[in-house]
Amino acid sequence: MKISVFGTGYVGLVTAVCLAESGNEVIAVDIDENKINLLKEGIPPIYEKGLEELLKWNLKNNRLKFTTDPALAVESSHIIFIAVGTPSNPDGSCNLTYVFDCVNTIKKYANNEKIIVIKSTVPVGTANKAKEIVKDSKHKIYVCSNPEFLKEGVAIEDFMKPDRVVIGADNDYVFEVMRELYAPFVRNEKPIISMDNESAEMTKYAANALLAVKISFMNEIALLCEKVNADVEMVRKGVGADYRIGYQFLFPGVGFGGSCFPKDVRALIHLAEENDFDLMIPKSAYNVNERQKRHLLNKIFDFFGEDLSDKTFGIWGLSFKPNTDDMREAPSIVIINGLLSAGAKVRAFDPKAMEEAKKIFGEKIYYAESDYDALSGADAMILITEWQEFRNPDFDKIKKLLKRPVIFDGRNQYSPRKMKELGFKYYGIGRKNV
């Protein structure tokens, strides 16, 4: 099939590369000329496991091209994905400017029948507005809703082996074309679920909000565990063993971040307010998450006091989750800014997010060359992101590098009992005192 993808961010680039990998001819378009030039050279602007290899392979085999020319992309394609950003407005609503700019561009350059596929996360009613824009086009233009369910860090795998594909449309022909497009990815009998546009749009928000609620619920239980001297790790195992609940998203920590959960929960809350409905549970989940980002910081203040002007902290992990360089709404930003505001010095390391961190903090912190370099001369170690390489470190080496043996573990990676045996003062999230 001949496909174009508007937008080369996380969703757009992964979509373009994976569709090319299944044999389609794909053109990805973006207004950022520097980004497009890098992509033409096989250099992705983001880190995503497996992305660079597939990008180079499909460029080499001429299945994937990049351009800043929207006319070329529209005229050359039958199916056109919109995967541009939908940032939050100050009131929490979803900014759809880029989405509708794309719709108008497609209408302008349409030279025959087109299927617009809205991949961007958009509020209910967006597809209907897009249909209004294109209804007087000289050529037939269909509008399809196809929300993404990609997890950063494993986005390639999620696209290539989805647990479901959701397609929203009002036309049997569109459903048929989209089923054919996704057929190579669901050979393991995972479902392609067809529904109306509004339901497809709501499905994306409902899924992310429910996962956010699950995370925030467990984070609140962790805080209560600290009050009653229970161990949230034991509680997690006992609760997750119930097959109705499961273990996914039950890991307490420093709160969720990234490009999806915070933005999507805010947008869902705003959508409810627009429809005169108080969406209490997602609203509470969002507020809990904002509090949770400061919880580890409060533990540090409790231990050292609120004046940290003579203290240095070694940070392990900056990205909002492992296997990505994404720092959008990352808890590390809240924690580091809190430390800096209290006068502390910060030495930080992340396997992939150092360049992103420099855009945020500039010269305010020291960018370590390695995880152990971050700890040299620090008063305490703070673990924020659970990268695999941080799971089994050399604790003897850590102890020698630190001024004092103190670890604040924002992801409960280490055993409190083992830390005590090794002579560390250890503070996790909801862990039992030993």
C-alpha positions as CSV (number, residue, x, y, z in Angstrom):
1,M,0.0,0.0,0.0
2,K,1.1,3.6,-0.5
3,I,1.1,5.4,2.8
4,S,2.2,8.8,4.1
5,V,2.6,9.8,7.8
6,F,2.4,13.4,9.0
7,G,4.7,13.9,12.0
8,T,8.0,12.1,12.9
9,G,7.8,12.1,16.6
10,Y,7.5,8.9,18.7
11,V,4.3,7.8,17.3
12,G,4.8,9.0,13.7
13,L,8.3,7.7,13.3
14,V,7.5,4.3,14.8
15,T,4.3,4.0,12.6
16,A,6.2,4.9,9.4
17,V,9.1,2.5,10.1
18,C,6.9,-0.4,11.1
19,L,4.5,0.0,8.1
20,A,7.5,0.1,5.8
21,E,8.9,-3.0,7.4
22,S,5.7,-4.9,6.5
23,G,6.3,-4.0,2.8
24,N,4.4,-0.8,2.3
25,E,5.8,2.3,0.5
26,V,5.8,5.0,3.1
27,I,6.6,8.7,3.0
28,A,7.0,10.5,6.3
29,V,6.6,14.3,6.3
30,D,7.6,16.9,8.9
31,I,8.1,20.7,8.9
32,D,11.4,20.3,10.7
33,E,14.0,20.3,7.9
34,N,16.9,19.4,10.2
35,K,15.1,16.4,11.6
36,I,14.1,15.3,8.1
37,N,17.8,15.6,6.9
38,L,18.9,13.4,9.9
39,L,16.3,10.8,9.2
40,K,17.3,10.7,5.5
41,E,20.8,9.7,6.9
42,G,19.2,7.0,9.1
43,I,19.7,9.0,12.3
44,P,16.6,9.0,14.5
45,P,16.0,12.1,16.7
46,I,14.8,9.9,19.6
47,Y,16.0,6.8,21.3
48,E,13.7,3.9,20.9
49,K,14.9,0.3,21.1
50,G,15.2,-1.3,17.6
51,L,14.2,1.9,15.8
52,E,17.5,2.9,14.3
53,E,18.1,-0.6,12.8
54,L,14.7,-0.7,11.1
55,L,15.0,2.9,10.0
56,K,18.3,2.2,8.2
57,W,17.1,-1.1,6.7
58,N,13.9,0.3,5.2
59,L,15.8,3.4,3.9
60,K,18.2,1.0,2.2
61,N,15.4,-1.0,0.6
62,N,13.6,2.2,-0.6
63,R,10.4,1.4,1.3
64,L,10.8,4.5,3.5
65,K,11.3,8.1,2.4
66,F,11.3,11.5,4.3
67,T,10.3,14.9,3.1
68,T,9.2,18.4,4.1
69,D,6.9,18.6,1.0
70,P,3.3,17.8,2.1
71,A,2.0,18.0,-1.4
72,L,4.4,15.1,-2.4
73,A,3.3,13.1,0.6
74,V,-0.5,13.6,-0.1
75,E,-0.4,13.1,-3.8
76,S,1.7,9.9,-3.6
77,S,-0.5,8.2,-1.0
78,H,-3.8,6.5,-0.5
79,I,-3.7,6.2,3.3
80,I,-2.5,9.2,5.2
81,F,-1.7,8.9,8.9
82,I,-1.8,12.0,11.1
83,A,0.6,11.5,14.0
84,V,1.4,15.1,15.0
85,G,1.6,16.4,18.5
86,T,-1.5,17.4,20.5
87,P,0.0,19.3,23.4
88,S,-2.0,20.5,26.4
89,N,-3.4,24.0,26.5
90,P,-3.1,25.9,29.8
91,D,-6.6,24.7,30.8
92,G,-5.7,21.1,30.3
93,S,-7.6,20.8,27.0
94,C,-6.0,19.2,23.9
95,N,-4.5,21.6,21.3
96,L,-5.7,20.3,18.0
97,T,-4.1,23.0,15.8
98,Y,-1.6,20.7,14.2
99,V,-4.1,17.9,13.6
100,F,-6.5,20.2,11.7
101,D,-3.7,21.9,9.9
102,C,-2.9,18.4,8.5
103,V,-6.5,17.8,7.6
104,N,-6.7,21.0,5.7
105,T,-3.3,20.3,3.9
106,I,-4.6,16.8,2.9
107,K,-7.8,18.4,1.5
108,K,-5.8,21.0,-0.4
109,Y,-3.5,18.5,-2.1
110,A,-5.8,15.6,-2.6
111,N,-5.6,14.3,-6.1
112,N,-7.8,11.2,-5.8
113,E,-9.5,9.2,-3.0
114,K,-7.8,9.4,0.4
115,I,-8.2,7.8,3.8
116,I,-7.2,10.0,6.6
117,V,-6.1,8.0,9.7
118,I,-6.0,10.0,12.9
119,K,-3.3,8.3,15.0
120,S,-2.7,11.3,17.3
121,T,-4.4,11.1,20.6
122,V,-7.4,13.4,20.3
123,P,-10.6,14.1,22.3
124,V,-14.0,12.6,21.3
125,G,-15.5,14.5,18.4
126,T,-12.2,15.3,16.6
127,A,-12.9,12.9,13.7
128,N,-16.3,14.4,13.2
129,K,-14.7,17.9,12.9
130,A,-12.2,16.5,10.4
131,K,-15.1,15.1,8.3
132,E,-16.7,18.6,8.3
133,I,-13.5,20.1,7.0
134,V,-13.1,17.6,4.0
135,K,-16.8,17.1,3.2
136,D,-16.7,19.6,0.3
137,S,-13.5,18.2,-1.2
138,K,-13.4,17.5,-4.9
139,H,-12.3,14.0,-4.1
140,K,-13.6,11.4,-1.7
141,I,-11.8,11.7,1.7
142,Y,-12.7,9.2,4.4
143,V,-11.7,9.8,8.1
144,C,-10.7,7.0,10.3
145,S,-9.7,6.9,14.0
146,N,-6.9,4.6,14.9
147,P,-5.5,5.3,18.4
148,E,-2.0,4.1,19.3
149,F,-1.2,2.0,22.3
150,L,2.5,2.1,22.2
151,K,4.7,2.0,25.3
152,E,7.9,4.1,25.0
153,G,10.9,1.8,25.2
154,V,9.1,-1.1,23.5
155,A,7.1,0.8,20.9
156,I,8.5,-1.2,18.0
157,E,7.5,-4.4,19.6
158,D,4.1,-3.0,20.5
159,F,3.4,-2.0,16.9
160,M,4.7,-5.2,15.3
161,K,2.9,-7.4,17.8
162,P,-0.1,-5.4,19.1
163,D,-2.4,-6.8,21.8
164,R,-5.3,-5.2,19.8
165,V,-5.9,-2.8,17.0
166,V,-8.8,-0.3,17.4
167,I,-10.3,1.1,14.2
168,G,-13.0,3.8,14.3
169,A,-14.9,4.6,11.1
170,D,-18.4,4.9,9.6
171,N,-17.8,3.0,6.4
172,D,-17.3,-0.7,5.6
173,Y,-14.8,0.1,2.9
174,V,-12.5,1.9,5.3
175,F,-12.7,-1.0,7.8
176,E,-11.8,-3.4,5.0
177,V,-8.8,-1.4,3.9
178,M,-7.5,-0.9,7.5
179,R,-8.0,-4.6,8.3
180,E,-5.9,-5.4,5.2
181,L,-3.2,-2.9,6.3
182,Y,-2.9,-4.4,9.8
183,A,-3.3,-8.1,8.8
184,P,0.5,-8.7,8.9
185,F,0.7,-7.5,12.5
186,V,-2.2,-9.7,14.0
187,R,-1.3,-13.1,12.6
188,N,-1.2,-14.3,16.3
189,E,-5.0,-13.9,16.3
190,K,-5.0,-10.6,18.3
191,P,-8.2,-8.7,17.6
192,I,-8.9,-5.9,15.2
193,I,-11.8,-4.1,16.9
194,S,-14.1,-2.1,14.7
195,M,-16.2,0.7,16.2
196,D,-17.5,4.2,15.6
197,N,-15.1,7.2,15.6
198,E,-16.3,8.5,19.0
199,S,-15.8,5.2,20.7
200,A,-12.3,4.7,19.3
201,E,-11.3,8.2,20.5
202,M,-12.7,7.5,23.9
203,T,-11.0,4.1,24.1
204,K,-7.5,5.6,24.0
205,Y,-8.3,8.1,26.8
206,A,-10.1,5.5,28.9
207,A,-7.2,3.0,28.6
208,N,-4.5,5.6,29.7
209,A,-6.6,7.0,32.5
210,L,-7.3,3.5,33.9
211,L,-3.6,2.7,33.9
212,A,-2.8,6.0,35.6
213,V,-5.4,5.3,38.2
214,K,-3.8,1.9,38.9
215,I,-0.4,3.5,39.3
216,S,-1.7,6.2,41.6
217,F,-3.7,3.8,43.7
218,M,-0.6,1.7,44.4
219,N,1.4,4.8,45.2
220,E,-1.2,5.8,47.8
221,I,-1.2,2.4,49.3
222,A,2.6,2.7,49.5
223,L,2.3,5.9,51.5
224,L,-0.2,4.3,53.8
225,C,2.2,1.4,54.3
226,E,4.8,3.8,55.6
227,K,2.3,5.1,58.1
228,V,1.5,1.6,59.5
229,N,4.9,0.0,59.0
230,A,3.7,-2.5,56.3
231,D,5.8,-3.4,53.3
232,V,4.2,-2.4,50.0
233,E,6.3,-5.0,48.2
234,M,4.6,-7.7,50.1
235,V,1.3,-6.1,49.6
236,R,1.9,-5.8,45.8
237,K,2.7,-9.5,45.6
238,G,-0.5,-10.4,47.5
239,V,-2.7,-8.1,45.5
240,G,-1.2,-8.8,42.1
241,A,-1.7,-12.6,42.5
242,D,-5.4,-12.0,42.0
243,Y,-5.9,-12.7,38.3
244,R,-8.6,-10.0,38.1
245,I,-6.0,-7.4,39.1
246,G,-2.6,-8.7,37.9
247,Y,0.9,-7.3,38.5
248,Q,1.2,-4.8,35.7
249,F,1.3,-1.1,36.8
250,L,1.3,-2.1,40.5
251,F,4.9,-1.0,41.1
252,P,4.9,2.1,43.5
253,G,7.5,4.8,42.8
254,V,8.0,8.5,42.2
255,G,5.0,8.9,40.0
256,F,4.3,8.6,36.2
257,G,5.5,11.0,33.6
258,G,6.0,11.0,29.8
259,S,4.1,12.3,26.9
260,C,0.9,10.3,27.4
261,F,-0.5,9.7,30.9
262,P,-0.3,13.2,32.4
263,K,-1.5,14.9,29.2
264,D,-4.2,12.4,28.4
265,V,-5.6,12.4,32.0
266,R,-5.8,16.2,31.9
267,A,-7.5,16.1,28.5
268,L,-10.1,13.6,29.7
269,I,-10.8,15.7,32.8
270,H,-11.3,18.7,30.6
271,L,-13.6,16.8,28.2
272,A,-15.7,15.8,31.2
273,E,-15.9,19.4,32.4
274,E,-16.9,20.5,28.9
275,N,-19.8,18.1,29.1
276,D,-20.8,19.2,32.7
277,F,-19.5,16.0,34.3
278,D,-17.2,15.7,37.3
279,L,-14.7,12.9,36.5
280,M,-13.6,12.3,40.1
281,I,-11.4,9.2,39.8
282,P,-9.0,10.3,37.0
283,K,-8.9,13.7,38.7
284,S,-7.8,12.2,42.0
285,A,-5.3,10.0,40.2
286,Y,-3.7,13.0,38.6
287,N,-3.5,14.9,41.9
288,V,-2.0,11.9,43.7
289,N,0.7,11.7,41.0
290,E,1.6,15.3,41.4
291,R,2.0,14.7,45.1
292,Q,4.0,11.5,44.6
293,K,6.6,13.3,42.5
294,R,7.6,15.2,45.7
295,H,7.4,12.3,48.1
296,L,11.1,11.2,47.7
297,L,12.1,14.8,47.9
298,N,10.3,15.1,51.2
299,K,12.2,12.0,52.5
300,I,15.5,13.7,51.6
301,F,14.4,16.9,53.5
302,D,13.4,14.8,56.5
303,F,16.8,13.2,56.6
304,F,19.1,16.2,55.8
305,G,16.9,19.2,56.7
306,E,15.5,21.7,54.2
307,D,18.7,23.7,53.8
308,L,20.8,21.6,51.5
309,S,23.4,24.3,50.6
310,D,26.3,22.1,51.7
311,K,25.0,18.8,50.2
312,T,25.6,17.0,47.0
313,F,23.4,14.3,45.6
314,G,24.2,11.6,43.0
315,I,21.2,10.9,40.7
316,W,20.8,7.7,38.8
317,G,18.1,8.0,36.1
318,L,16.6,11.0,34.4
319,S,14.2,9.7,31.8
320,F,10.6,9.2,32.9
321,K,11.1,5.4,32.4
322,P,13.9,3.1,31.2
323,N,14.7,2.4,27.5
324,T,13.8,5.9,26.4
325,D,15.4,9.3,26.4
326,D,12.1,11.0,27.0
327,M,12.0,13.5,29.9
328,R,8.6,15.0,29.3
329,E,7.0,15.5,32.8
330,A,9.6,13.2,34.3
331,P,9.6,13.0,38.1
332,S,13.4,13.6,37.9
333,I,12.7,17.2,36.9
334,V,10.6,17.9,40.0
335,I,13.1,16.2,42.3
336,I,16.2,17.9,40.9
337,N,14.5,21.3,40.8
338,G,13.6,20.8,44.5
339,L,17.1,19.9,45.4
340,L,18.5,22.9,43.5
341,S,16.0,25.2,45.1
342,A,17.2,24.0,48.5
343,G,20.8,24.9,47.6
344,A,22.1,21.4,46.8
345,K,24.5,20.4,44.1
346,V,23.5,17.6,41.7
347,R,25.6,15.1,39.9
348,A,23.4,13.1,37.4
349,F,23.6,10.2,35.1
350,D,21.3,8.5,32.7
351,P,22.2,5.9,30.0
352,K,20.2,7.7,27.2
353,A,18.7,11.0,28.5
354,M,21.8,13.2,29.1
355,E,21.3,15.4,26.1
356,E,17.6,15.9,26.9
357,A,18.6,16.8,30.5
358,K,21.0,19.5,29.2
359,K,18.1,21.1,27.4
360,I,16.2,21.3,30.7
361,F,18.9,22.1,33.3
362,G,21.6,23.7,31.3
363,E,24.6,24.4,33.5
364,K,22.7,24.0,36.8
365,I,23.9,20.4,37.3
366,Y,26.9,18.2,36.7
367,Y,26.5,15.6,33.9
368,A,28.4,12.5,35.0
369,E,30.3,10.3,32.6
370,S,29.0,7.2,34.3
371,D,26.7,6.0,37.1
372,Y,29.6,5.7,39.5
373,D,31.0,9.1,38.5
374,A,27.7,10.6,39.6
375,L,28.2,9.3,43.1
376,S,31.7,10.6,43.6
377,G,31.8,12.8,46.7
378,A,28.0,12.8,47.0
379,D,26.2,12.9,50.4
380,A,23.6,10.4,49.1
381,M,22.5,8.4,46.1
382,I,19.0,8.9,44.6
383,L,17.7,6.3,42.2
384,I,14.8,7.7,40.1
385,T,14.7,5.6,36.9
386,E,14.9,1.8,37.0
387,W,17.3,1.2,34.2
388,Q,18.4,-2.5,34.0
389,E,22.1,-1.6,34.6
390,F,21.2,-0.1,37.9
391,R,19.7,-3.3,39.3
392,N,22.8,-5.0,40.6
393,P,25.5,-2.4,41.2
394,D,28.7,-2.8,43.2
395,F,27.5,-1.6,46.6
396,D,31.0,-1.7,48.1
397,K,32.1,0.7,45.4
398,I,29.0,2.9,46.0
399,K,29.8,3.0,49.7
400,K,33.4,4.2,49.1
401,L,32.3,6.9,46.6
402,L,29.6,8.4,48.8
403,K,30.5,10.7,51.8
404,R,27.9,8.8,53.8
405,P,26.1,5.5,53.0
406,V,22.6,6.8,52.2
407,I,20.4,5.6,49.4
408,F,17.0,7.0,48.4
409,D,15.4,4.4,46.1
410,G,12.5,5.9,44.1
411,R,11.8,2.5,42.4
412,N,12.2,0.0,45.3
413,Q,14.9,-1.8,43.3
414,Y,16.9,-2.8,46.3
415,S,16.2,-5.0,49.4
416,P,15.9,-3.0,52.6
417,R,17.3,-5.9,54.6
418,K,20.3,-6.3,52.3
419,M,21.0,-2.5,52.4
420,K,21.0,-2.6,56.2
421,E,23.4,-5.6,56.2
422,L,25.7,-3.6,53.9
423,G,25.6,-0.7,56.3
424,F,23.4,1.7,54.2
425,K,20.7,4.0,55.4
426,Y,18.0,3.0,52.9
427,Y,14.7,4.8,52.1
428,G,12.3,3.3,49.5
429,I,8.7,3.9,48.8
430,G,6.4,2.2,51.2
431,R,9.0,-0.3,52.4
432,K,8.9,-1.7,55.9
433,N,11.4,-0.5,58.5
434,V,14.1,-3.2,59.2
